[in-house]
């Protein structure tokens, strides 16, 4: 347990566990996409650490792009989605893999999936490092999942609490004080 500011952080996954899980997910993607020239799209900002490690672990050339949407304030979803940065690449007839750090309510991801389908990709799959075990509104299957976790707020390895803790190399459960 670490105490930072008035918040308490309980260890969830350490950097070695994360490294091994990223390698596993990269190997699964490699099996499915080695000959398909996929484009991997990072959901910013939280997904950037996972995305960087994942793309480095894939042993063939992939194209990358970035998209950013926001639906959180503090530890809860606002229910509204704002698209802050759109993709730059033409996705027509491309195999797309959307890379997300954590799937919580599914609200943001559902919005992004609909948005990407307007670009006419050949296929779309989702990879997420963390999937919260609770009812999600997401109507799209998530093919690649690192860990399923309980409904707790996590930080570190790209995930933040109001901009804090994103840079921590491990993943923690946040207990606000």
C-alpha positions as CSV (number, residue, x, y, z in Angstrom):
1,X,0.0,0.0,0.0
2,X,1.3,3.4,-0.9
3,X,-0.1,6.7,0.3
4,X,0.2,9.6,-2.2
5,X,-1.4,12.9,-1.3
6,X,-4.6,12.0,0.6
7,X,-5.2,8.9,-1.6
8,X,-4.2,5.3,-0.9
9,X,-2.9,3.1,-3.7
10,X,-3.2,-0.7,-3.4
11,X,-1.1,-2.8,-5.7
12,X,-3.0,-4.5,-8.5
13,X,-0.5,-5.6,-11.2
14,X,3.2,-4.9,-11.2
15,X,5.3,-4.0,-14.2
16,X,6.5,-7.6,-14.8
17,X,3.0,-9.0,-14.8
18,X,2.0,-6.2,-17.2
19,X,5.0,-7.0,-19.4
20,X,4.0,-10.7,-19.6
21,X,0.4,-9.9,-20.3
22,X,1.3,-7.4,-23.1
23,X,3.6,-10.1,-24.7
24,X,0.7,-12.6,-24.6
25,X,-1.8,-10.2,-26.2
26,X,0.8,-9.3,-28.9
27,X,1.3,-13.0,-29.7
28,X,-2.5,-13.4,-30.0
29,X,-2.7,-10.4,-32.4
30,X,0.3,-11.7,-34.3
31,X,-1.4,-15.1,-34.9
32,X,-4.5,-13.3,-36.3
33,X,-3.1,-10.4,-38.2
34,X,0.4,-11.2,-39.4
35,X,-0.6,-11.2,-43.1
36,X,-3.3,-8.5,-42.9
37,X,-1.4,-5.2,-42.5
38,X,-3.5,-4.0,-39.6
39,X,-3.7,-0.4,-38.3
40,X,-3.7,-0.1,-34.5
41,X,-5.5,2.9,-33.1
42,X,-4.6,4.1,-29.6
43,X,-7.3,5.6,-27.5
44,X,-5.6,8.5,-25.9
45,X,-4.5,9.5,-23.3
46,X,-4.8,6.4,-21.0
47,X,-4.0,3.8,-23.6
48,X,-0.6,5.3,-24.7
49,X,1.6,3.2,-22.3
50,X,-0.2,0.0,-23.2
51,X,-0.3,0.9,-26.9
52,X,3.4,1.7,-27.0
53,X,4.4,-1.6,-25.3
54,X,1.9,-3.6,-27.4
55,X,3.1,-2.3,-30.7
56,X,6.7,-2.8,-29.8
57,X,5.9,-6.5,-28.9
58,X,4.3,-7.2,-32.3
59,X,7.0,-8.7,-34.5
60,X,5.8,-7.3,-37.8
61,X,5.2,-3.8,-39.2
62,X,1.9,-2.2,-38.2
63,X,0.5,1.2,-38.9
64,X,-0.6,3.4,-36.0
65,X,-3.0,6.2,-35.4
66,X,-4.6,8.0,-32.4
67,X,-8.0,9.0,-31.3
68,X,-9.1,10.8,-28.1
69,X,-12.5,11.0,-26.5
70,X,-13.4,12.0,-23.0
71,X,-16.3,10.9,-20.7
72,X,-14.7,11.0,-17.2
73,X,-14.5,13.6,-14.5
74,X,-12.8,12.4,-11.4
75,X,-13.8,8.7,-10.8
76,X,-17.1,8.7,-12.6
77,X,-18.4,8.9,-16.2
78,X,-20.2,12.1,-17.2
79,X,-22.4,10.2,-19.6
80,X,-21.4,12.6,-22.4
81,X,-18.7,11.8,-25.0
82,X,-16.5,14.5,-26.4
83,X,-14.3,13.6,-29.4
84,X,-11.1,15.6,-28.8
85,X,-8.8,14.1,-31.5
86,X,-9.9,12.2,-34.6
87,X,-7.9,9.6,-36.6
88,X,-5.9,10.9,-39.6
89,X,-5.7,7.6,-41.6
90,X,-8.2,6.4,-44.3
91,X,-9.6,3.2,-42.8
92,X,-11.5,2.1,-45.9
93,X,-11.0,-1.7,-46.3
94,X,-8.4,-1.7,-43.6
95,X,-8.2,-4.2,-40.7
96,X,-8.4,-2.0,-37.6
97,X,-7.5,-2.9,-34.0
98,X,-8.7,-0.4,-31.4
99,X,-6.3,-0.3,-28.4
100,X,-7.9,0.7,-25.1
101,X,-6.4,0.7,-21.6
102,X,-9.6,-0.2,-19.7
103,X,-13.1,-1.0,-20.6
104,X,-15.5,0.3,-17.9
105,X,-19.0,1.3,-18.8
106,X,-18.4,0.8,-22.5
107,X,-19.9,4.2,-23.2
108,X,-16.8,5.8,-24.8
109,X,-15.8,2.6,-26.6
110,X,-19.3,2.2,-28.1
111,X,-19.1,5.8,-29.4
112,X,-15.6,5.1,-30.9
113,X,-16.7,1.9,-32.5
114,X,-19.7,3.6,-34.2
115,X,-17.4,6.4,-35.3
116,X,-14.8,4.0,-36.8
117,X,-17.5,2.0,-38.6
118,X,-18.4,5.2,-40.5
119,X,-14.9,5.0,-42.1
120,X,-15.7,1.6,-43.7
121,X,-13.0,-0.7,-42.3
122,X,-12.7,-4.3,-43.5
123,X,-12.7,-5.4,-39.9
124,X,-12.6,-4.0,-36.4
125,X,-11.4,-5.7,-33.2
126,X,-10.8,-4.4,-29.7
127,X,-7.9,-5.1,-27.4
128,X,-8.1,-3.9,-23.8
129,X,-5.6,-4.4,-21.0
130,X,-8.4,-4.3,-18.3
131,X,-12.0,-5.2,-18.5
132,X,-14.2,-4.4,-15.6
133,X,-16.5,-7.2,-14.6
134,X,-19.8,-5.3,-14.5
135,X,-22.6,-4.6,-16.9
136,X,-21.3,-2.7,-19.8
137,X,-23.5,-1.0,-22.5
138,X,-21.0,-2.2,-25.1
139,X,-22.8,-4.2,-27.8
140,X,-19.5,-5.2,-29.6
141,X,-17.4,-8.2,-28.6
142,X,-14.0,-7.6,-27.1
143,X,-11.6,-10.1,-28.7
144,X,-8.4,-9.5,-26.7
145,X,-8.6,-9.0,-23.0
146,X,-5.6,-8.8,-20.6
147,X,-7.4,-9.1,-17.2
148,X,-10.9,-9.0,-16.0
149,X,-11.1,-6.9,-12.8
150,X,-13.7,-6.0,-10.2
151,X,-15.5,-2.6,-10.4
152,X,-12.8,-0.6,-8.7
153,X,-11.0,2.6,-9.9
154,X,-7.5,1.9,-11.0
155,X,-4.6,4.2,-11.8
156,X,-1.0,3.9,-13.2
157,X,0.4,2.6,-16.5
158,X,-1.4,5.4,-18.3
159,X,-4.6,5.4,-16.3
160,X,-5.3,8.5,-14.2
161,X,-7.4,10.2,-11.6
162,X,-7.9,13.8,-12.7
163,X,-4.5,13.8,-14.5
164,X,-2.6,12.2,-11.6
165,X,-0.8,8.8,-11.3
166,X,-0.8,8.2,-15.1
167,X,3.1,7.9,-15.0
168,X,3.2,5.1,-12.4
169,X,4.8,1.9,-13.9
170,X,2.5,-0.4,-12.0
171,X,-1.3,-0.6,-11.8
172,X,-3.0,0.3,-8.5
173,X,-6.5,0.3,-7.1
174,X,-7.2,3.9,-5.9
175,X,-8.8,4.6,-2.6
176,X,-9.6,8.3,-2.4
177,X,-9.1,9.9,1.0
